Amino acid sequence: MENTEIIRQSRAKAETWLNDSYDKTTKEAVRKMLDSEDQTELIDSFYKDLEFGTGGLRGIMGPGSNRMNRYTVGTATQGFANYINKMFPNEEKSVCIGHDCRHHSRDYAETTAAIFSANGITAYLFESLRPTPEMSFAIRELGCKGGVIITASHNPKEYNGYKAYWNDGSQLVPPHDKNVIEEVKKVKVSEIKFQAVPEKIKILGEDFDKKFLEAVKTLSLSPEAIRHQHDLKIVFTPLHGTTYKLVPASLRNWGFTNITTIPEQMITDGDFPTVASANPEEPAAFKLALDKAREIDADLAMACDPDGDRIGIAVKDDKGEWILLNGNQTNIIFTWYIIRRRKESGLLKGNEYTIKTIVTSELIKEIAEKNGIPCYDVYTGFKWIADMIRQKGAEGYIGAGEESFGFMPGSFTRDKDAVSSTSLMAEIAAWAKDQGKSLFDILKEIYATYGFSQEKMIYIVRKGLSGAQEIQEMMNALRHNTPKTINHSPVAVKKDYADLIESDLLTGHTQKMNFPTTSDVLQFFLADGCKISVRPSGTEPKIKFYFEARADMKSAEDFHKAQQEASAKIEAMMADLKIG
């Protein structure tokens, strides 16, 4: 489309925001954009509508159809309310609403509550910011028909988001996701019921926090180890986010007494002033926590992202240097520990199962299955983990995770849960210390028993329409011209989730995979045990490559040798695929 046509369409759409459906401040801001000689802001704000996708909304805050504001939030909420009323026509209906620390999050949450109340739906609104897993827990605990969390997770400070949940506490899955999208598309701004019905809005406070923390405490498997090691030195940072109260409170509730926090990062602030990125996956986000950990010679350092669903873990290696565990390693430790302690305590009933996403380490599946416990693969995103729990039942569930720093140790929530995960990881550290070991020792012990695995994710950015086409061409090339060997190892199995066909390339046998929908993901399993997963990002102009390399490791002393061997394999695989 020509630039002049984009400007014309953007101006036409912006002018519709000058009518009486919009407030005075919004209209003034839009008028300013229209009158400006530089039309860049106008185009960015109006060239398209911010789409309500299968996960909800996410975008830069500001006036405009392509921005997060009370009108885009209002449209989403009115559509969601319409769908809930359609699905449950003759029932009492309620939803739960939470929010994070970002600018306008409280305003958006209150707007959401007002609209639900005006549509006859009781809105349970947290009194102030709360982590995502507590909102998920509240949906289930209060018997709600759905819920909303206002958050953009670890996106830059300019962003905010709106995530919609169904009555089991998970994000929307088919058919509800598509059906809600259709309802949202029908809504006109003039139809949004902004006027709150106060008696339909119920505030949740500290009493509800106690319920959540008691549920979290039921996950403890080694209370005696905590009694012995209650003074374990723990450093924790919420990175300015929602876990600033609940994680320290949960750790104390489990029995830990020596918790050091980072004062400047305990301040809830949507500008995230002490970090470039409030993401526990980023080493830079850990700097202040690791400085403090070195200063006090801590046993464990942990960080959560702003909405409290992701967890980052730092431990001392065998040289006493602090290292960050990746998401696969934390999931490996969690899975191994839960299975081992349940087995030792006689808690395994025979109906247990675990879940992981398809791009997460295969070592997790091996740990589970070698202990007689099935491990099910699902697509990336905890809504698919929740969907599997819906199919298999909550009774046998003992944990699920994904490589992007998320783990859910209890089924009382249906989203990744950093509040529970921090307490459980602290317990694992205490249990290890009670035996004269560190968390790093435990990790090496797992590798020595089940084999070494190393993972690496890299992405290639290709912006714009030409970039999107290039990404699709890369996928097509891998799909239709699959290499016979990668790093001198035969490609034994190809899994193509676009048509759900698994192909044994050595025998020619194919079979259909059992997944709820298709997805543009490719996986190659090599004869030497390595795995490569490729997928375009659903939210950014990127194509992502996930590498997993295996290596021999017979004892803890072999760790560094195995690490070097696996790293070399990953570099060779990248070179063969001409990336990196």
N, C-alpha and C positions, 0 to 999 in steps of 0.2 A: 504494500500500500504506500502511495506517495505521502511524503511528509505533510504536504498541504492538506491532504484528505484526512490524515490523522489529527491535525490541528483543528480542522473544521468539525470533525466528529467529537473531539474532546470539548471544544467550546460549546457545541450544541448540548452535550450531556451536562456540562457544568451549569449552563443556564437553567436547566431544570431544577438545580439545587438552590435557586433563588426564590422559589415559591414558598408559601406559608407552611409547608410540611416541615421546613427546616428552621432551626433556631437562629436568632440574630447573629450570634458569634460565627456560626458556620457560614451564613450568607455573606457576612463581611469578608471572611477569609477567601471565599470563592470569588467574590467580586474583585478582590485584590489580585487574584491570579489572572482573572479575565482582563484586567486593565494593565497588567505588566507587559512590558516590551518583550521580556524573555518568557517564552511560553513553555519552558522546560518543566517547571513544577506543575503547570496546568495539565500538560500531556501525561506526565507520570501519574498524576492523581486521577485522571479521568479516561485514559485511552482504553481501558477495559474495566470490567467489574471484578472486584476481589471475589474469587470463586469459593463457594462453600463446597469443599472437596469431601472425600470419604473420611477425613479426620477432623474436618471443621474449617476454620479460617486461620490464616496467618499472614501478616503483612505489616508494612510500615504504618505507624500511627499518623493521623492527620485527616483533614477534610477531603472528601472525594470518594468516588465509587470504587477506586482501587486502593483504598486505605482502610485501616482499622479505625472506626469511630462509632459513635452511638447509633448511627443509622445502619451501617453494615452489620454491627452486632445486633441491632434491633430487627433487621430483616431476617437474620439467621435464627434468632430466638422466636420470632413470630411463626416462621416456617416449622421450627421444631415443635413449638406448642401446638400448632395445627395438627401435626402428625400424631403427637401423643393423644390429643383429644379424639382423633379419628380412630386410633388403635384401641383406646380404652373408653368407649363412649358412655358407659353407665357405671363407672367406678370413681371412687375418690382417688385423686391423682396428686402426686407430689414429685418434686425434683430437688436435687441438692446442687448448690452453687458455691464454688470456691475460687480463689484467685491468688496470684503470686505478688511479687513486690514491684512489678513494673509500673511505669507511669500510666495513669488512667485505668489500671486494673480494677481498683475499687469502684470507680465510676461505671465501668463496663459490667461488673458483677451486680451492682445495684440496679442498673438498667435491665439486665437479664432477669433479675428477681421480680422487678416491677412488671415486666411484660408477661412473665408466666402467671403472676398473681392476677393480672387483668384478664387473663384467659381462663380463669377458674382453677388454676393449678397451684397448690400450695408450694411455696418456695422456701426450702431450708437454706438459709444464707449464713455462712460462717462470719463471725463477728469481725474478723480481720484475716490477713493472709494465712493460708494453710497449705501444706504439701499435697500434691496430686493424689498420693495413695490414701490419704485420709478422706478426701472427697469420694474416692472410689469405695472405700469402706463404708462411708455414710449412706451411699445409695443402697447398699445391701442391708445395712443395719436398720435403716428407717423404712425399708420397703418402698423406695421411690421407683417411679417409672423411668427415670433417666437422670441426667446430671450434666453440668457444664463446669469446666475449669477454665478460667481466663489466664492464659500463660503463653509465652513464646519459648518456653524451655530455656535453652542456652543461646538463643539467637542474639544478635547485637541489640543494644539498648533501644534503638529506634523502633523495634518490632514489638508487636503483641499478637496474641492469638486466642482462639476460642475452640476448645475441644469438647465434642459432644459424646455423651455416654448413654448406654441403654440400661435396662433395669437389673442386669446382673453385675453392674459396676465396671463393665468394659467399654472401650470405645466401640462405635457403631461398626457392625459387620453386615454383609448381605443378609436379607434384603433391605434392612433398615437404613443403611448408609445411602443407597441410591434413592430410596423412597423419601428420605428427609431432604436430600438435594432437590428433588422434584418439587416438594412443598415450598422450599425456600425460593426457588425460581419463580413461583407464582406470586410472591408477596410484593405489593406496592408499598412504598413508604407511607402513604396516606392511610394504609390499613393497619399499621403497627399500633398496638395498644400500649402506649408508654405510661399511662396513668396507673400507678400502683394501687392495689387494694391492700391496705396495711395489715388487716387481720389475716391475710393469706401469706404473709411473710414471717417466718419463724427464724429466730437467730440461734445459731449453734456456738457455744463457747467452750470454756475450759472443762466443763463436766463431760462434754463429748470427747475432748482430747483424752480424758482418763479412760474412757471406754476403748478408744483406739489403742492406747498404750498397753492396756491390759490384754488386748488381742495380740499385740506384738510380742508380749512377754511369753505367750503360750508356745512360741517357737524355740525357746531355750531348751537345749539338749544336755548341757553340762553345768547346771547351777553350782555343783560342788567345786568345779574348777574356778568359777568366778569367786566363790567364797575364799578360796586359797589365794587367788591372784586379783583380788578386788582393787588393789592399788596399781594395776597395770597402767603404764603411762600412755594415755591416749591424747593425741592432738586432733582437734576437729575444727573444720571451717565450713560454714554454710554458703560461702561465696556471696554474701549479702542477701541470701534468699530465705525461703519459707521454713527451712529446718532449724533455724537459729534457736528455737525453743524446744522443739519436740525431740531432736536427736539427743542433746544432752539430757533431757528429761527421761528418755527411753533408756539411755545408758545407765543412768542412776537407778531407774526402776529395775534393771537387770542386776544391779548390785555393784556397779563400778563406781569408784570413789575418787579417782585421780584423772579428771578430765580437764584438759587445757584447751581453751578456745582462742581464736585470733580476734582481739577486741575490735579492730577496725573493719573486720569482715563480718562481725556479728551485727552490724548496723544494716538494717534492711534498706536497700537503696537501689532504685531502678537504673541508676547510672553506672552501677558496678565500678566504683571509682578506683579500686585497687588492682583490677585485672583488665587485661586487654580483651579477654574472653572468659565469661563466667561458666566455663565448661571443664569438668573434672577430667575429661579426656586430654586436655591441653596441659603439658608439663608446666608452663608458665603460671597457670592458675594455682599451682601447688607451692609457689615460691615462699610465701609468708609462712605457710604451715610447715614446710620443711626446714625453714630457718629456725622456727621454734622447736621443732622435733630434734634438731641437732643440738640446740642450746640446752634442752632439758634431758637429752639422751632418752627420747621416747621409745616405746615399743611399737607404736602403730600411729600412722597419720591417715586421716580420712577427710574427704571433701564430698559435698553434694552439689548438684546443679541447682539453679534458682527455684525450680518448682518441686524439688525434692523427690525425683524419681530415679535419678542416676547417682551412682556411687563411684568415687575414685579411691583407690587404696595405695598407700606407699608403705614399704617395708625396708628393713635393712638386709642387704645381701650378705653373703658369707665373708665379705671383706669389711663389713660394717658401713658400707655406702648405701645411702637411701636411693631406692629405685621405685618407679611407678609400675604397678602391675597393669597389664592390659585387661580389657573386658573379658577375654577368653580365660585368662588365668584366674580372675576372681570367680568366674562361673565354675571353673574346674575345682577350685578349692571348696566352694559352697556345696557342689554336688557330691564330691567325695566325702566331705565331713558329715553331711546329713545322712547319707547312706551308712557310713561307718558307725556313727553314734546310734542311729536307730537299730542297726543290727546288734551292736553291743548291748543295747538296753532292752532288747527283745520287743521292739516296737513294730517290726515289720510283719504285716499280716498276709502278704502275698498278692495284694492287689495294687501295689505301688507302681507309679510311673513318673517319668520326668519328661520335660519338653525343652526343645531348643529351636532356634531359628535355623534355616538352611545354611546361612553363611557363618554360623557359629561353629567352633571347633568340634571335629568329629571325636576328639578324645573324650568329650563329655558323654557321648553315646557309648563309647567303649567302657568307661567307668561304670555306667549304669548297667549295661547289658552283661558285663562280666560278673556283676553281683546279682544277676537274675531279674533285673528291673528294666522294663521296656523304656525306650526314649523315643519320643515322637518328634518328627520334624514339621515345622510350620513356616509360613512366610515371615519376613521381617516385620516386626511390630507386635506389641503385646496384645493387641486385639485378637490376633490369631492364636496366641497362647490361651487367652480366655475362651476362645471358641473351642479349642481342644478340650479344655476343662469341662465345658458345657456338654461335649460329646462323651467324655470318659467318666465324668462325675468327680466331685471334689474330694471324696473320701480317700482315694488312693494317691492324690496329688502330693508330691514331696519337693517340688521346686522346678523353676524354669528360668531361662535366661537368654540374653542375646549379647553379641560381641560388643555392642555399643554401650557398655557399662551399665546394663540393666539386669536386675535379678528380682524375682518374686518368690520369697521363701514360704509364703502362706497364702491359702486360697480365700482368706477373708477380704483381700483386695483382689482386683482383677486388672491391675496395671503394675508396672515395675515399681518397686517400693524401697527407696533408699533409707527410710526410717527403720524398717525391719532389718534391712541388709547391714546397716552400720552396727546395730546391736549384735547381730549374729556373727559378723566378722570379728568384732571385739571378743566375743565368747570363744571363737576359734583360736584367736591369739592367746587368750588366757589358758585354754585347754592345752595348747602347744607348750606354753611356758611352764605349765604344771608338770610337763614331762621333760623339761630342760631343753625345749626346742623353740625355734622361731617360726613365723609364718613362711619364711623362705625355705627353712628346713622341710616344712610340710609339703611345699610345692615340689621340691626336689624328690621327696619320698614318693609323691604321686607319679612323677615322671619316671622314676626308676621302676615302679611297679607296672605302669600301663604304657610306657613308651613316651618319648619326648615329642612335643608338638610346638611349633612356632608359627605365629600368624602375623600377617602384615596386610594392611589395607592401604591402597593408594587410589587416587582419583585423578582424572584428566578433565580439565574445564574446557568447554567449548560453548561460547556464548552466542546468543541470537539464533535466528532461523537457520543460518548456514551451519552453526555449531550443532544444533539439534539434528540436522541432516547428517552431519559427519558422525555423530554418536550412533545414529541408526545404521549408517553404513558399516561402522565397526562391529556392531552387533550382528548385522547380516553376514559379514565376512566370517566371523567366528561360528555362526550358526550353520552356514552352508559350505564353508571350506574349513571344517574343523581339522586342526593339525593331527597327523597320525602319531607324532611323538612330541613331547615337550621336555626339554632338558634330558634328552636321550631315553626317556621313559615312555612306553606306549600309553596313549590315552585309552584307558580300558572302558570307561563308562562316560557317556554324555547324558546329562539331564537337561531337557529343554522345557521350561515351565510355560512357554508360550503356547505349546500344544500338549503339554503334560505327557510327553513321551520320554521314557528312559531307554537308552540304546546301549547295549553291550557291543562295543565296537570290535571286540576280539572274536565274538561268535556271530554277530549280526542279529542277535535276538533283541526284540523290542517289547516293551510293556507299558501299559498306561499307569500313570502315577495318580494317587488319590489325594487331590487337593481341592479345596472348595471353589477355586476360580483359577484362571490362567494369570500369568505374570511374565513380564519381559526379563527373564533371568535365565542365564546359562551356567551350567556347572560341568567341569571336567574332573574326573577322578583318574589319577595316573596309577600305573601298575606298581609304582614304588610307594604308594600310600599318600602321595600329595594330592591336594585339592585346590582347584581354582574356581572361583565364582565371579560372574560378571553381571552387572545390572546398571542400567541408567538410573540416576537419582530421580525420585518422583517429585522433588520440590526445588531442585537446583540444576543448573546447566552442567551436569557432571556425568561421567561414566565411572563406576566404581569397580575396582578389581580387588578381590579378597584372596589372598594366598595362604595356604596352610601346608607346611612342610614337616615331615616326620623324620626322626633320626633315632639311631640306637642309643639307649641309655640303660645300662645294667645296674648302675649304682649311683649314689649322689655325687661321687667323685667325677663322674662322666659328664656332669651338667654343662660345663663350659665347652667341652669338645662337641657335645651334641648340639649346643647352641650355634657353634661355628658351622657345623655341618648343615644344619637346617637353614641358616642364613645364606649360605652359599647356594643352596638349592633354590631359595626364593629369588636371589639375584639372577640365577641362570634361567629360571622360568620367565622372569620379567624380560630378560634379554631376548629370549626366544619369541616372546610375544611383542617385542619391540615397544615396550612401555617403560616408563621410569626415567 
